[in-house]
Amino acid sequence: MGATFDYLLLLLIERCNPDFVFQVSFSDKFKDGRSKLGRALKDYFQTGTLSDLLVDELISYGEAHQKSFQKPLQRNKLIISDSLRSELRRMHQLAAKIDWHVKGSFHQVWLTGGHFMNARPDLILDNRLLEVKAVKDAKHHDEYLAQLFSYYLMSPSSLERHLMSIDNLDEVGLYYARHGALINCKITDAVRFPLAHLKRIDFDFQVEFQYWRGGVHPLQTNLQLSTKELEQRRWMLFNEALSNVRPKPDWLKKALEKRFRVTKQGFVPRQIKIPMDFLIG
């Protein structure tokens, strides 16, 4: 349901912005006006009516997206029920009451990629970062907020894994599609640090994530390592995060050249100390 509604919302946003030029238009997949699907799309843009043909095509796209995360043996033949069509139409009616007009920019893109952490928010509409949830209730609301603010922290990153820098975000939002509820929050009302420190906060966040993924975070329990082994692993992960900073100041280039020292046991990571104003401002 979630992936299908994401596609449906993209069509709705395009319909609400007929004069905006989208870099990637989801509707281009169906714009062959000679086909039944193309005519159904044209009718939707003119009237807002979702035909069974168009709804079924969106469901197929959503199902294909979900199957991309499954093993081949788990894939079953797609059966589309009338209740599913009705629910999507109901969700569409709720979403149509929201203002989705684009004033200047629209993105649906990976913020990050690579071995650090992948981040792909659902939508970036003008200066607002949005996550869309098609869940039945909000019992995981705090987790969704954590996801949303994690994406915000990574938006202006100076790390190499960054694919797109969004520097003008000043608002985040959660849209609960089954309820038609859009919750917006100004960044200045939520963060408790100076915005000039954002890149440094992002770097610290990435380091903490690396510690957690590497199994050496201080909050993780039952760490079967000696104090010295924990220290060296954390130094190695910390230095790895430093190696992905772009651009690198001269002091960091020199420090990374000496990130290991040679011992009888092999290469051992050194601790690299960073200045207090690193990535601030």
C-alpha positions in Angstrom: 0.0 0.0 0.0 2.7 2.4 0.9 4.7 2.3 -2.3 1.5 2.4 -4.4 0.3 5.5 -2.6 3.7 7.1 -3.1 3.2 6.8 -6.9 -0.4 8.0 -6.6 0.8 11.1 -4.7 3.4 11.9 -7.4 0.6 11.9 -10.0 -1.5 14.1 -7.7 1.4 16.6 -7.2 1.9 16.7 -11.0 -1.8 17.4 -11.5 -1.7 20.2 -8.9 1.3 21.8 -10.7 0.6 21.7 -14.5 3.0 24.6 -15.2 5.9 23.3 -13.2 8.7 21.4 -15.1 9.5 18.2 -13.1 13.1 16.9 -13.6 11.7 13.4 -13.5 8.0 13.0 -14.3 6.4 9.8 -13.1 3.5 10.3 -15.5 5.8 10.1 -18.4 5.6 6.3 -18.1 1.9 6.5 -19.2 1.8 9.5 -21.6 1.3 7.5 -24.8 -2.0 9.1 -25.7 -2.9 6.3 -28.1 -3.0 3.7 -25.4 -5.9 3.1 -23.0 -3.6 3.9 -20.1 -2.5 7.2 -21.7 -6.1 8.2 -22.2 -6.8 7.3 -18.6 -4.0 9.5 -17.4 -5.1 12.4 -19.6 -8.6 12.1 -18.1 -7.2 12.0 -14.6 -5.2 15.2 -15.2 -8.3 16.9 -16.6 -10.9 15.7 -14.1 -9.1 14.1 -11.1 -11.0 10.8 -11.7 -9.0 7.6 -11.1 -10.1 4.9 -13.5 -9.7 1.2 -12.5 -7.1 0.9 -15.3 -4.9 3.7 -13.8 -5.4 2.5 -10.2 -4.4 -1.1 -11.2 -1.3 0.2 -13.0 -0.2 2.1 -9.9 -0.8 -1.0 -7.7 1.3 -3.0 -10.1 4.1 -0.5 -9.8 3.8 -0.5 -6.0 3.8 -4.3 -6.0 6.9 -4.5 -8.2 8.7 -2.1 -5.9 7.9 -4.3 -2.9 8.9 -7.5 -4.8 12.3 -5.9 -5.4 13.0 -6.6 -1.7 11.8 -10.2 -1.8 13.4 -13.4 -2.8 12.2 -14.9 -6.1 10.4 -17.8 -4.4 8.3 -15.3 -2.4 6.7 -13.7 -5.4 3.1 -14.5 -6.1 0.7 -13.5 -8.8 -0.8 -10.1 -8.2 -4.6 -10.1 -7.4 -6.2 -6.7 -7.1 -9.3 -6.5 -5.0 -12.1 -3.9 -5.2 -11.5 -3.0 -1.5 -7.9 -2.1 -2.3 -9.0 0.1 -5.2 -11.6 1.8 -3.0 -9.1 2.4 -0.2 -6.6 4.1 -2.6 -9.4 6.3 -4.0 -10.3 7.3 -0.5 -6.7 8.1 0.3 -6.5 10.1 -2.9 -9.6 12.1 -2.0 -8.0 13.0 1.4 -4.6 13.9 -0.2 -6.4 16.1 -2.8 -7.5 18.4 0.1 -3.9 19.2 0.9 -2.0 22.0 -0.7 0.7 20.3 -2.9 1.6 23.4 -5.0 5.3 23.7 -5.8 6.6 27.3 -5.5 10.2 26.8 -6.6 11.7 23.3 -6.4 10.7 19.7 -6.1 12.9 16.7 -5.4 12.5 13.0 -5.0 16.1 11.8 -4.8 18.7 10.0 -2.7 20.4 12.4 -0.3 23.1 9.8 0.4 24.5 6.6 -0.9 27.4 4.2 -0.4 28.6 2.1 2.5 27.8 4.7 5.2 24.1 5.1 5.2 21.4 5.4 2.5 18.9 8.2 2.9 16.0 8.8 0.5 13.2 11.0 1.8 9.9 10.6 0.1 9.6 14.2 -1.0 11.4 17.5 -0.8 8.9 20.2 -1.7 10.4 23.7 -1.8 12.1 24.1 1.6 10.2 21.2 3.3 11.3 17.6 3.7 8.4 15.2 3.9 7.9 11.6 4.8 4.7 9.9 3.8 3.2 7.0 5.9 0.3 4.8 4.8 0.1 3.1 8.2 -3.3 2.5 9.9 -2.2 4.2 13.2 0.5 6.4 14.6 1.9 4.0 17.3 5.4 4.3 15.7 5.2 8.1 15.5 8.4 8.7 17.4 10.3 6.4 15.1 9.0 8.2 12.1 10.1 11.5 13.6 13.6 10.0 14.3 13.8 9.0 10.6 12.6 12.4 9.4 15.1 14.3 11.5 17.9 11.9 10.6 17.3 12.8 7.0 17.3 16.5 7.9 20.7 16.1 9.6 22.2 14.6 6.5 20.7 17.1 4.1 23.7 19.5 3.9 26.5 16.9 4.5 30.1 17.4 3.7 30.8 13.7 3.5 31.8 12.0 0.3 28.8 9.7 0.4 26.6 12.7 -0.1 24.7 12.7 -3.5 22.7 15.9 -3.2 23.1 18.9 -0.9 19.9 20.6 0.2 20.9 23.8 2.1 17.7 25.7 2.4 15.5 23.3 4.3 13.6 25.0 7.2 10.7 22.7 7.7 9.9 19.0 8.0 6.7 17.2 7.8 4.9 13.8 8.2 1.8 13.0 6.1 -0.4 10.1 7.3 -2.1 9.1 4.1 -4.9 7.0 5.5 -6.0 9.9 7.7 -5.3 12.9 5.5 -3.2 14.4 8.3 -0.2 16.5 7.4 2.0 17.5 10.4 4.5 20.2 9.7 7.3 21.5 12.0 9.6 24.4 11.6 13.2 23.4 12.1 13.8 26.3 14.4 11.1 25.0 16.7 12.6 21.6 17.0 16.4 21.7 17.0 18.4 22.5 20.1 21.7 23.5 18.5 22.8 26.5 16.3 22.1 25.8 12.7 25.7 26.8 11.9 26.7 23.6 13.6 24.6 21.3 11.4 27.4 19.8 9.4 29.3 19.0 12.5 26.1 17.4 14.1 25.7 15.4 10.9 29.3 14.2 11.1 28.9 13.2 14.8 25.7 11.4 13.9 27.5 9.4 11.2 30.2 8.5 13.7 27.7 7.3 16.2 26.0 5.2 13.5 29.3 3.7 12.5 29.9 2.7 16.1 26.5 1.1 16.3 26.8 -0.7 13.0 30.3 -1.9 14.0 29.0 -3.3 17.2 31.1 -1.0 19.4 28.7 1.7 20.5 29.0 2.6 24.2 25.2 2.0 24.6 25.4 -1.5 23.2 25.5 -4.3 25.7 27.5 -7.6 25.9 30.5 -6.3 24.0 32.9 -9.2 24.1 36.0 -7.1 23.6 38.7 -5.7 25.8 38.8 -2.0 26.5 41.8 -1.7 24.2 40.1 -3.5 21.4 37.0 -1.3 21.7 39.1 1.8 21.7 41.0 0.7 18.5 37.9 -0.3 16.7 36.3 3.1 17.5 39.4 4.9 16.3 39.3 3.0 13.1 35.6 3.8 12.5 36.1 7.4 13.5 39.0 7.8 11.1 36.9 6.1 8.3 34.3 8.8 8.8 37.0 11.5 8.6 38.4 10.0 5.4 35.0 10.7 3.7 34.9 14.4 4.5 35.0 16.6 1.5 36.8 18.9 1.0 39.6 18.0 3.4 41.6 20.7 5.2 45.4 20.3 5.0 45.7 19.2 8.6 43.2 16.3 8.0 45.0 15.2 4.9 48.3 14.9 6.8 46.6 13.2 9.8 45.0 10.6 7.5 48.3 9.8 6.0 49.4 8.6 9.4 46.1 7.1 10.5 47.9 3.7 11.2 51.1 2.8 13.0 53.0 -0.3 12.3 53.5 -2.8 15.2 54.5 -6.4 15.5 50.8 -7.2 15.4 50.4 -5.3 12.1 48.7 -2.0 11.4 47.0 -0.4 14.4 44.7 2.7 14.0 45.9 5.9 15.6 43.5 8.4 17.2 43.0 11.5 15.1 42.0 14.5 17.2 39.8 17.1 15.6 39.7 20.9 16.4 36.7 22.2 18.3 35.5 24.2 15.3 35.7 21.3 12.9 32.8 21.6 10.3 31.3 24.5 12.2 30.2 27.6 10.3 
